[in-house]
């Protein structure tokens, strides 16, 4: 576990140690340095040590460019060339794609395929049993609230509905881990609130391990068991805040003082981190 920043009594009312289930994701000293076309080195991530328990919902907050998406891509097997170690359920993560489903900010649906055909795409790539895959796809389409839309095309759906399709597609091959990279960033505020609640229902039903990147502090608090805060580049874990709010959660929680306490503390941590980064840059 990483060393967390000091937190207020409100946020420290339950111990973190020995409370977490067995790790689904483990990152040990993960560092990533890019080389640009001009041979300049960009230090994206620095010594990331982090674990995510099986069935846990963890969100990551941090300034733009701090390496959040790079970290998610490493976990998802989409990014190589990093130092350190990644394991998924105790096994090496280099061939992790089969065990991971990914939802991006853009639904990225194929416009010439129906909703059912879009959901089935990962099962075809992985050459899974066709009959079983179709049955599971129908179950997931119903789970995300799109029963009756199986034969529609992406252009016939709203933005929120298309994102529901991308969630079903990410789950159709039954991965153990669901990665979400700003999945609601392109949606309007009201649709985003609805999708937050819907994803929590899906998570509660599927019991998947969820690792979500977001820029929304309130979204991170509302959805997560734990919120990880990253520093500006090079990205480092500067705090892990357990969210001791009861479940199931509802929109009414957003107006509670306890909820506000979490959002204020996370905003403080982000502001302090940003100020430290500016000071370090000015002194260099």
N, C-alpha and C positions, 0 to 999 in steps of 0.2 A: 504494500500500500504506500502511496506517496505521502509525504509529510504535508498536512493541510495547514492553511493559514489559520490564525486565531479567529474564532467565531464567537458570536454573542451567546449568552445562556439560552436564548430562544432556539438557536440552531444547534446547540450542543446537548439537547435534553435526552438523546439516546446514544449509547455507545456505538461506534462504528465497528470496532473489533469484534470478531466472533458472531456478528449478526448476519454476515453475507453468506449466501449459499456457495457451493463449490463453483470455481471460476469457469465460465464459458469462454472468456477472452482474457488472455494474459499478455501484456506487453512489458518487455524487460529492456531498459536502456535503448529504446528505439530512437534512432537518429537518422535524419534524411537531409542530404545536401544535394541540391540541383546544380548542374552546370549549364549556363546559358550559352547561346550561340556564339557570344563574344568571349567565351571561356571564363566568365565571371561566376563565382560560386555563390549560391544562395542557400543559406542555412535555414531550412524550413522547420525542422523539428530537432529538439535537443534532449536526449536522455529521457524519453517518455517511459515512465513506470506506472502501469495502470492495470487493474483487473476489473472485470465485469462478471458478476455472479450469474449462474444459470437462472433464467427467468426474470432477471432484473431489468428495469427500464432506466437507462442512464442517458442523460443529455450532456452535451458539451457546449459551453459558451466561450466566446473569445472574439477579439477584434478581427475584422476582415484581414486576410493574409497571414493569420497566425498559424496556419497549418492544419486546421480542423479537417478540411476535406482531404488533405493528403493523408492524415491519420486514418480516416475512414477508408480511403482507397487501399491503404496498406492492409487493413484488416480484411477487406473484401477481395484481396488477391489481384487488384488492378494496378498496383504500384509496387515495383521492385526496387532494387538498388539501395536498400536501406541497411543501416547497421543495427545490431541488436537482435532481439528474438521475439517472435509472435507465436503463440500457441492458441488453438481452439479446442476446448475440452481436453486439454493436456497433450494434444498432438500438434505437430508442426503445421503452421498456417500457410505454407507456400502453395499448397494445392487446395485452397479453402473455398473455391467458388461453389462447389456442390453443397457445402454446408452453410452458405450465406445467401440471403436474398437482399437486394438493394433497391431502395426507392429514392430517386433523384428529385430535384425541384421541378424539373420538366418531366411530365409523364412519359414522353418519348414513345408513344404508341405508334405502331405502323399503320398509316392511314388506309392502306388497301386491305387490311385484315379486320374481321369483325372483332367484337369485344371478346368472345370466346376464343377466337384464334390468337388474339394478342396474349391472353392469359396463358394459353397453352405453349407459347413460344419456348420457355426454358425447358419444358419437358421434351420438346422435340430436339433441342440442342443436346440435351443430356441422354437422348434416346431411351426415355423411360417408357414403361408399358402404356400403350395408347388408351386402352379402355379404362384403366385405373386413373390415368391422368385426366381424361374427360370428366369422369365422375367427380374427381377432386376439384377440377376447375368450376364445375357447376355449384359445388358446395361453397367454394370461396366467393363466387359471384353473388350468391345469396347472402353470405356472411357480410359482405361489404355493402349490401343494400341495393344490388343492381339486378336482381332477378327479373327477367322479362326483357332485359337489354342485351341478351347474349348475341343476337344477330344484328345489332346496331353497329355503326361504324363510329370511330372517334369523333368525327366532325358533328355527329348528332348529339354529343354529350357536352355538358358544361365542364368547366375546369375542375370543379370538385369531383364530379363523376369520373372524369378521366384519371384523376389521381387515385380514386378508389380502385380503378382497373389496374393501375400500376402496383398497388399494394397486393391485390389478388395475384398478379403475375409474379411478384417477388416471393410469395408464399406457396406457389403451386407445386414446387418440387420438394416441399416440406423441409426447408432448411432449419437448422437449430438457431441461427442468428439472423436477425433482421436489422439491416443498416439503413438509416434514413438521413439523407443529406438535404437539409432545408426543404422538407417535403411539402410544406404549405406556404413557402415564401412568395409564390406567384398568385396566391388566392386573396380575395378581399377579406376584410376583418371578420365579418359575420360567418362566411364560409369556413374560414380558418378555425373559428371557435367550434363550429359543428364538427369539423374533421378531427380536431383534438379529442373531442369526446368519443367520436366513432372509433378512432385508432385505439383508445384505451379499452373500449369494449372488445375490439378484435384481439388486442394483447391479452386481455383477461381470458378470452376464449381459447386462444392458441397456446398460451404460456411460453411464447418465444422470448429469447433474450433480445432486447432492443437497445441499439446504440444510435442515438440521434444527434445530429448537428443542427443547431438553431442559433439565430441571432436574437430571438425573443426571450427575454428573461421570464416573463409571466408564463409563456408556453413551457419553458423548461421546468419551472416550479410546479405547474399544474399537472404535467404528465409524468414526472420522474420520481423514482425512488432516491436518486442521487444526481447531483449536478456537478460536473467537472468544469473548472475554470482554467482557461489557458492564457498564457502571457502573449503579448505581441511577439512577432518573429524575432529570434527563433522560438517556436512554440514549446512551452514547458507547462507542466501541470503545476499550478500555484495553489489550488485549493480543491477539496472535494467536500461538498455540502450534502449531508443526508437530509432528505425531505420527509419529515415525520408527520405528514398529513394523512388522515384516514382515507381508505378506499372502500367502495368506489367513490370517485370524485365527480363533482358537478360544478357548473359554471358559478353557482352561488358562492363557492369558496373564494373566488377572485376578490370579493369585497371583505373578506375576513381579515382581522388584524394579524393573525398568525401568518397568513399568506403574504400580506404586505411586509412582514418582518423578513421573510426569505428574500423577496424581491429587492428590498433595500440593501440587505447584506451583500447580495450578488452584484448589485450595481456598484456598491462601494468597492468591492474587490476588483471589478473591471476598471473603475476610475483610477484606483491606486496603481494598478498594473500599467495602465496607459500613461500615467504621469511619470512613473519610474522609467518607462521606455523612452519618453521624450527627454527626460533629464540625462539618461545614459547617452542618447544620441547627441545632445548638445555639448556634453562633456568630452566626447571622443574627438 
